[in-house]
Amino acid sequence: MDTMKDLIEGRVWTLGRDMDTDQIISGKYLTIIDPQELKKHVLEIGLPEFAAGARPGDILIADENFGSGSSREHAPAALKAVGIGAIVADSFARIFYRNSINLGIPTIEARGVRALFEMGDTARIEMRAGRITNLGTNRSITFPPIPHHLLDLLEAGGLVEKVKVELAQRKAAAGTPRA
């Protein structure tokens, strides 16, 4: 189970504004359910070199309205398959944001973040401190704290993993005789 780390560092890939889900993963791939196959096509419209060049732990940094368009889960699922360490943007489409959190991807709104980074920079994200830093320039900005219930989902590795743990705990508690 991949769980969220409090400190995330990775190489940065930058994107512009209004990056919609069709640019993240084209609709022609919606019949693919195998994550290993899906990741071959991630961002082939929006950032064609990404699928071949991305490494686990890399960080996407975008401008406003990242993940707009269709509400399908394929877009964050394809990014998760690549092993994306986090997605940080000035703002997100609400459904994309929640789908990403539900899949266990740290997804952070930080106004002005795109102006701090260029492609290939290295970012450090301090989740609980609410700070993202460009390690090359040492410039940083803060972001609002992620609500505790969403941090719980991230720490569990996503919604499905959190539910599995909770069900196991309930089952264990139900099977424990009371004195």
C-alpha positions, -999 to +999 in steps of 0.1 A: +000+000+000+014+034-010+008+059+017+013+096+018+046+109+030+048+142+050+078+153+029+075+148-009+104+157-032+106+152-069+114+164-103+089+189-117+068+187-148+050+220-156+017+225-173-004+255-182-040+265-174-072+247-182-055+213-186-086+191-191-090+154-186-090+147-223-055+162-224-044+141-195-058+109-210-076+109-244-111+096-245-100+070-270-083+051-242-114+048-219-117+011-226-083+004-211-085-007-175-050-020-171-029+007-153+003-004-170-013+001-204-030+033-194+002+050-182+017+046-217-008+073-229-009+097-200-005+134-211+002+124-247-018+154-258-009+179-231+028+169-226+038+142-251+072+135-236+057+128-201+047+091-205+082+080-216+101+104-193+082+103-161+097+086-130+079+075-099+078+104-075+078+132-101+056+162-093+031+179-117+028+216-112+001+234-132-017+267-135-054+272-129-083+248-135-063+215-137-084+185-145-114+203-159-138+185-183-150+150-179-154+136-144-140+102-154-115+086-130-092+076-159-072+108-157-060+106-121-058+068-125-033+072-154-012+096-133-013+072-104-001+044-127+029+065-136+037+069-099+032+106-097+043+119-063+019+148-061-001+173-082+001+209-073-019+236-091-032+271-086-067+255-088-084+222-097-117+211-111-135+198-080-143+163-093-107+157-105-094+170-072-116+145-052-109+116-076-072+122-072-074+122-034-097+091-034-069+073-054-043+084-028-026+111-049-015+142-029-034+170-046-026+205-034-040+239-043-014+265-039-021+299-055+009+312-074+027+279-075+032+277-113+052+310-113+078+294-090+088+264-112+102+256-146+103+221-162+129+199-145+132+219-113+131+200-080+102+206-056+099+198-019+064+197-005+059+197+033+024+184+036+017+193+073+036+225+072+017+236+041+048+247+021+062+240-013+097+250-021+117+252-054+150+236-042+170+253-070+159+289-062+149+283-025+117+302-032+086+289-015+049+295-010+025+282+015-008+265+009-039+261+030-039+229+052-055+199+037-085+190+058-079+161+082-105+138+066-086+141+033-052+136+049-067+104+065-075+092+030-041+101+016-023+084+046-044+052+040-034+052+003-068+063-009-105+057-003-106+019-011-076+012+011-091+033+040-124+014+037-105-020+037-088-010+070-120+002+086-139-030+076-111-052+089-111-032+122-149-036+125-147-073+118-119-077+144-139-058+170-171-078+163-152-110+168-136-099+201-156-113+231-165-087+257-158-092+294 
